[in-house]
């Protein structure tokens, strides 16, 4: 079964269950309008491309920390005007930070677009301060390309995880969530 249809079936089933539990209330009043719009979009097949206020198309860049320590991550991306921008975030264990970036975004990486051998992530051994001792995570080493690895409207989550396969004990993975 297609993932979009599964989500609709689960959402509709949830609404029916809630309606049965509280039969004197209209089940649609229990959900916010954004949720119902998302369900309707899944049913009608309309595209669910990420957008900025005003409807400008965007890509969602996120960093997730799946370690037990604070992490510092820098993401670099190239805009449609060929400018390189960066976003830097310190993320607590188990947390996530995200930013919508207006399209077009032609390239994205963790670290530097100019030097893929440079690390863009560090695990902080203190409480997250600038002067904390840190473990430098091996470079991500890949430049993701628009049209090949992602498209406008997609979401990319860079996740820092513990790893027994690296010298630092940590590594970065990229997960691309395609817009429908």
Secondary structure, DSSP 8 states (H G I E B T S, - for coil): --HHHHHHHHHHHHHHHHHHHTTTS-GGGGS-HHHHHHHHHHHHT-----B-TTS-BEEEEEEEEESSSEEEEEEEEEETTS-EEEEEEEE-TT-EEEEEEES-EEEEEES-SS-TTS--EEEESSSS-TTS-EEE-------EEBTTTB-TT-EEEEEEEE-TTSSSSEEEEEEEE---
